[in-house]
């Protein structure tokens, strides 16, 4: 698959738009409607399993491990549902189980965390603080022992403790979704965690076609074309902190952002990854 620049602006992504097919037009509304229903059912199933674990597992660590594995399995089924019906294509490059450290990913859509958690059942996810306004997600966040970003200082303190204890933390440094065809702008939070802990960084580059589930499009608007995701697991790295934590924060953020920009702007993802035939 070859990439094509979308415009004269050098900051535009090199996006290769998939062709609209009769099959995708006919299947799209019922398939995606059912996907929302399945997502709600998955949340309810997770709540039920969490409640069952309260009685079956006396150790909190064991409950969290089993519940995260259950969520990862649901995410894989959710992914396979979309792929099987041919309206969504998801491809992974250099997929592997990531060790302790910080998973840093860009954030083009609402479901990016689901695709990553489908491959990393042990990961602890940093979630948007607004989710705690819902009793359902507040319960799930608590039972899964995920971290909320509602309080930045608490996030940095708790995230640092998790990393020092050998956990794998998934974070989106943008703290929000990227606008379609825009390049991610990283904040300093992820770099601060690296400076405080010296954690290994696992960059995950996500490339997506179209505007489905993006920041500028309502979640209930169905796509009219096949939607492609390509998710690349880049080589893990460690950063030199040096004597100035403040300078290290800015340098790490700049280095990560530059790397993601290079990968996305050049369209390397689209050139290297060909989704499976549906």
Residue pairs with C-beta under 8 A, 6 or more apart in sequence:
1 16
1 270
1 271
1 273
1 274
1 275
2 16
2 270
2 271
3 14
3 15
3 16
3 266
3 267
3 268
3 270
3 271
4 14
4 15
4 16
4 267
5 12
5 14
5 267
6 12
6 13
6 14
6 15
6 181
10 265
11 182
11 183
11 265
12 181
12 265
13 181
13 182
13 183
13 207
13 264
13 265
13 267
14 264
14 265
14 266
14 267
14 270
15 181
15 209
15 267
15 270
16 209
16 267
16 270
17 209
17 210
17 225
18 89
18 209
18 210
18 225
18 226
18 227
18 228
19 225
19 226
20 224
20 225
20 226
21 225
21 226
23 86
23 87
24 86
24 87
24 223
24 224
24 225
24 226
25 224
27 85
27 86
27 87
28 87
28 222
28 223
28 224
29 222
31 82
31 85
31 87
32 87
32 222
32 223
35 78
35 81
35 82
36 220
38 78
38 81
39 78
42 74
42 78
43 136
43 137
43 140
45 74
46 67
46 70
46 71
46 74
46 140
46 143
47 136
47 139
47 140
47 143
49 67
49 70
50 63
50 67
50 139
50 140
50 143
50 144
53 63
53 66
53 67
54 63
57 63
57 66
60 145
63 143
64 143
64 144
64 145
65 122
67 143
67 144
68 121
68 122
68 123
68 124
68 144
69 121
69 122
71 117
71 121
71 144
72 117
72 118
72 119
72 120
72 121
73 121
75 114
75 115
75 117
75 118
76 118
78 114
78 118
79 90
79 114
79 115
79 118
82 88
82 90
83 89
83 90
83 276
83 278
86 226
86 278
87 223
87 226
87 227
88 226
88 227
88 228
88 229
89 226
89 227
89 228
89 229
89 275
89 276
89 278
90 115
90 228
90 229
90 230
90 231
90 275
91 228
91 229
91 230
91 231
91 273
91 274
91 275
91 276
92 119
92 230
92 231
92 232
92 233
93 230
93 231
93 232
93 233
93 269
93 272
93 273
94 232
94 233
94 234
95 119
95 231
95 233
96 233
97 119
97 120
97 122
98 120
98 123
98 168
98 202
98 233
98 236
99 168
99 200
99 236
100 163
100 166
100 167
100 168
100 199
100 200
101 163
101 168
101 169
101 199
101 200
101 201
101 202
101 236
102 163
102 168
102 169
102 171
102 190
102 193
102 194
102 199
102 200
102 201
102 202
103 116
103 120
103 123
103 168
103 169
103 170
103 171
103 202
103 204
104 171
104 173
104 190
104 201
104 202
104 203
104 204
104 256
105 112
105 116
105 170
105 171
105 172
105 203
105 204
105 205
105 206
106 112
106 172
106 174
106 178
106 184
106 205
106 206
106 260
106 264
107 172
107 174
107 176
107 177
107 178
107 184
107 206
108 177
108 178
108 180
108 206
108 207
108 208
108 214
109 177
109 206
109 208
109 212
109 213
109 214
109 229
110 177
110 213
110 219
111 213
112 172
112 206
113 125
113 127
113 170
113 172
115 206
115 229
115 231
116 123
116 170
116 204
116 231
117 123
117 125
117 170
120 168
120 170
122 167
122 168
123 168
123 169
123 170
124 145
124 146
124 147
124 162
124 167
124 168
124 169
124 170
125 144
125 146
125 147
125 169
125 170
126 146
126 147
126 148
126 149
126 155
126 159
126 169
126 170
126 171
126 172
127 137
127 141
127 146
127 147
127 148
127 149
128 148
128 149
128 175
129 148
129 149
129 150
129 151
130 150
131 137
131 138
131 141
131 148
132 138
132 141
132 148
132 150
140 146
141 148
147 155
147 158
147 159
147 162
147 169
148 154
148 155
149 155
149 175
149 189
152 189
155 189
156 189
156 192
156 193
156 196
159 169
159 171
159 193
160 193
160 196
160 197
162 169
163 169
163 193
163 197
163 199
164 197
168 202
169 193
169 199
171 189
171 190
171 193
173 184
173 186
173 187
173 189
173 190
173 191
173 253
173 256
174 184
174 185
174 186
174 187
175 187
175 189
176 215
177 214
177 215
178 184
178 214
178 215
179 214
179 215
179 216
180 210
180 211
180 214
180 215
180 216
180 217
183 260
183 261
183 264
183 265
184 257
184 260
184 261
184 264
185 257
186 253
186 256
186 257
186 260
187 253
188 249
188 250
188 253
190 252
190 253
190 256
191 248
191 249
191 250
191 252
191 253
191 256
192 249
193 199
194 201
194 239
194 241
194 252
195 241
195 245
195 248
195 249
195 252
198 238
198 241
200 236
200 237
200 238
201 236
201 237
201 238
201 239
201 256
202 233
202 234
202 236
203 234
203 235
203 236
203 237
203 256
203 259
203 260
204 231
204 232
204 233
204 234
205 231
205 232
205 234
205 260
205 263
205 264
205 269
206 229
206 230
206 231
206 232
207 229
207 230
207 231
207 232
207 264
207 269
207 270
207 273
208 214
208 227
208 228
208 229
208 230
209 225
209 227
209 228
210 223
210 225
210 227
210 228
211 217
211 223
212 221
212 222
212 223
212 227
213 219
226 278
228 275
230 269
230 270
230 273
230 275
232 263
232 269
232 272
232 273
234 259
234 263
239 248
239 251
239 252
239 255
240 248
241 248
242 248
262 268
263 269
